[in-house]
């Protein structure tokens, strides 16, 4: 008597599975906690969402639209670099004036 393995009626390719996951969205969540003698030393919380942009927007997730590092249409947040460059230019001008006054 011989046994034969029957294959499933439908074999999904990786592309089909990925398309279904992106269409529906999948959330993977996990917490890592390191404790020593009952004292919590470190906690890492991991959250991963895999979905299409349209599905994420449908779920109310659109943080990339307002992140200045990811969005080229929005001006970067002011971090004082313009003021620092202005100050540096004024200092260089003053140094140049002092050097010219010493020479002449």
VEXDREN-930199 format. One line per field, with one value per residue: residue in three letters; residue number from 0; x, y, z of N, C-alpha, C in turn. Coordinates in pm, whole numbers. Layout:
<recs>
type: (ALA  ...)
seq: (NUM  ...)
nxx: (X  ...)
nyy: (Y  ...)
nzz: (Z  ...)
caxx: (X  ...)
cayy: (Y  ...)
cazz: (Z  ...)
cxx: (X  ...)
cyy: (Y  ...)
czz: (Z  ...)
</recs>
This chain:
<recs>
type: (UNK  UNK  UNK  UNK  UNK  UNK  UNK  UNK  UNK  UNK  UNK  UNK  UNK  UNK  UNK  UNK  UNK  UNK  UNK  UNK  UNK  UNK  UNK  UNK  UNK  UNK  UNK  UNK  UNK  UNK  UNK  UNK  UNK  UNK  UNK  UNK  UNK  UNK  UNK  UNK  UNK  UNK  UNK  UNK  UNK  UNK  UNK  UNK  UNK  UNK  UNK  UNK  UNK  UNK  UNK  UNK  UNK  UNK  UNK  UNK  UNK  UNK  UNK  UNK  UNK  UNK  UNK  UNK  UNK  UNK  UNK  UNK  UNK  UNK  UNK  UNK  UNK  UNK  UNK  UNK  UNK  UNK  UNK  UNK  UNK  UNK  UNK  UNK  UNK  UNK  UNK  UNK  UNK  UNK  UNK  UNK  UNK  UNK  UNK  UNK  UNK  UNK  UNK  UNK)
seq: (0  1  2  3  4  5  6  7  8  9  10  11  12  13  14  15  16  17  18  19  20  21  22  23  24  25  26  27  28  29  30  31  32  33  34  35  36  37  38  39  40  41  42  43  44  45  46  47  48  49  50  51  52  53  54  55  56  57  58  59  60  61  62  63  64  65  66  67  68  69  70  71  72  73  74  75  76  77  78  79  80  81  82  83  84  85  86  87  88  89  90  91  92  93  94  95  96  97  98  99  100  101  102  103)
nxx: (84  62  118  10  100  -122  -149  -238  -545  -522  -243  -85  104  394  360  81  6  137  3  -256  -201  -111  -339  -530  -389  -161  -78  192  285  483  649  949  1108  1348  1456  1598  1629  1362  1345  1269  1472  1491  1266  1133  919  764  607  463  336  212  105  -72  -32  -277  -450  -345  -402  -677  -712  -650  -387  -124  129  364  308  336  589  887  1129  1064  889  901  764  697  826  1129  1138  1203  1515  1689  1911  1928  1946  2187  2366  2340  2446  2709  2796  2791  2990  3216  3230  3288  3539  3684  3671  3814  4067  4130  4142  4366  4568  4565)
nyy: (-116  218  555  872  1208  1468  1767  2104  2244  2497  2686  2954  3220  3401  3668  3688  3642  3856  4068  4033  4078  4345  4467  4426  4490  4451  4412  4401  4349  4391  4352  4405  4334  4399  4286  4297  4130  4184  4453  4672  4730  4800  4870  4790  4880  4751  4822  4740  4815  4688  4780  4914  5252  5373  5211  5256  5531  5510  5394  5604  5673  5875  5988  6035  6238  6478  6479  6647  6545  6354  6460  6650  6869  7032  7293  7260  7220  7500  7521  7698  7729  7920  8159  8113  8103  8367  8504  8407  8516  8791  8798  8720  8940  9143  9056  9080  9358  9441  9333  9482  9738  9714  9681  9918)
nzz: (0  -87  2  -101  -112  -109  -287  -199  -324  -429  -491  -351  -470  -358  -423  -438  -171  -45  -168  -62  212  209  112  313  543  812  1150  1365  1688  1979  2294  2465  2757  3001  3301  3630  3921  3978  3914  3667  3397  3127  2868  2562  2315  2038  1736  1436  1126  836  536  250  131  86  238  493  522  521  767  923  954  884  921  777  602  732  833  831  742  561  380  99  11  214  415  600  956  1166  1299  1400  1245  1042  1184  1312  1095  1007  1229  1224  983  1049  1247  1099  929  1114  1203  968  938  1166  1107  880  991  1156  972  831)
caxx: (0  143  47  51  70  -203  -117  -358  -611  -475  -117  -70  242  433  299  -61  0  177  -107  -363  -157  -110  -477  -599  -304  -126  -9  274  317  555  720  1066  1136  1465  1447  1698  1581  1232  1354  1269  1584  1471  1147  1127  788  773  481  491  217  242  -17  -53  -53  -422  -509  -302  -483  -812  -708  -619  -242  -62  237  467  269  377  728  969  1239  1013  802  978  680  682  952  1179  1114  1310  1600  1782  2030  1933  1997  2328  2439  2341  2541  2842  2828  2822  3120  3319  3240  3359  3679  3741  3686  3924  4192  4155  4178  4502  4659  4565)
cayy: (0  338  679  985  1339  1551  1910  2185  2274  2625  2729  3098  3266  3502  3794  3685  3657  3993  4155  4022  4143  4490  4512  4424  4547  4360  4479  4314  4424  4313  4425  4338  4393  4341  4313  4234  4119  4249  4594  4685  4811  4846  4822  4829  4849  4745  4818  4739  4810  4663  4806  5012  5390  5397  5140  5327  5653  5466  5366  5728  5683  5952  6065  6069  6359  6596  6464  6729  6467  6267  6535  6756  6984  7114  7351  7196  7294  7594  7471  7803  7731  8048  8260  8082  8147  8514  8544  8375  8616  8916  8782  8723  9079  9218  9014  9144  9501  9456  9305  9597  9851  9692  9699  10055)
cazz: (0  -92  35  -183  -54  -197  -276  -185  -449  -482  -434  -362  -484  -261  -467  -399  -25  -15  -212  38  336  188  93  443  646  921  1260  1449  1809  2078  2399  2521  2888  3068  3445  3715  4059  3989  3878  3522  3351  2991  2798  2421  2257  1893  1664  1294  1042  696  458  145  176  85  353  613  530  557  910  993  976  776  983  680  530  807  878  742  685  455  291  36  -22  334  458  722  1080  1200  1406  1438  1160  970  1279  1335  976  1010  1333  1174  881  1118  1314  996  884  1219  1201  850  967  1264  1037  792  1076  1205  860  780)
cxx: (90  56  100  10  -12  -166  -247  -417  -558  -345  -103  77  268  370  152  -77  33  67  -222  -327  -162  -251  -552  -520  -278  -48  65  316  389  627  836  1098  1253  1459  1557  1648  1451  1232  1365  1379  1559  1344  1150  992  799  634  515  360  263  111  18  -78  -202  -489  -471  -382  -625  -821  -673  -472  -182  54  344  434  315  519  819  1086  1193  934  880  895  665  820  998  1154  1232  1388  1705  1903  2040  1989  2145  2414  2448  2444  2685  2887  2865  2959  3234  3338  3317  3508  3750  3765  3802  4059  4228  4198  4321  4604  4670  4556)
cyy: (124  460  791  1114  1417  1696  1988  2219  2402  2662  2879  3132  3371  3637  3800  3707  3800  4091  4152  4094  4294  4545  4522  4497  4444  4438  4374  4397  4332  4402  4340  4409  4321  4384  4239  4242  4198  4397  4603  4780  4873  4787  4877  4785  4859  4738  4829  4725  4790  4677  4900  5150  5418  5332  5211  5456  5620  5441  5490  5747  5758  6038  6108  6197  6486  6587  6541  6653  6379  6341  6652  6879  7079  7165  7283  7284  7384  7541  7573  7812  7861  8157  8239  8126  8299  8566  8520  8477  8751  8911  8788  8865  9163  9183  9077  9293  9525  9434  9423  9718  9837  9717  9846  10159)
czz: (0  -64  -55  -112  -154  -177  -260  -322  -512  -412  -459  -377  -377  -295  -427  -250  14  -55  -112  168  320  174  226  550  755  1026  1341  1569  1907  2177  2446  2651  2952  3214  3518  3858  4076  3955  3726  3478  3214  2935  2658  2368  2106  1833  1516  1219  899  620  344  203  184  205  482  631  572  708  992  1023  857  826  884  603  602  861  783  680  569  349  230  4  96  376  586  843  1112  1319  1447  1349  1081  1059  1305  1216  970  1111  1287  1069  944  1186  1213  942  985  1221  1081  872  1064  1194  946  873  1127  1094  817  882)
</recs>
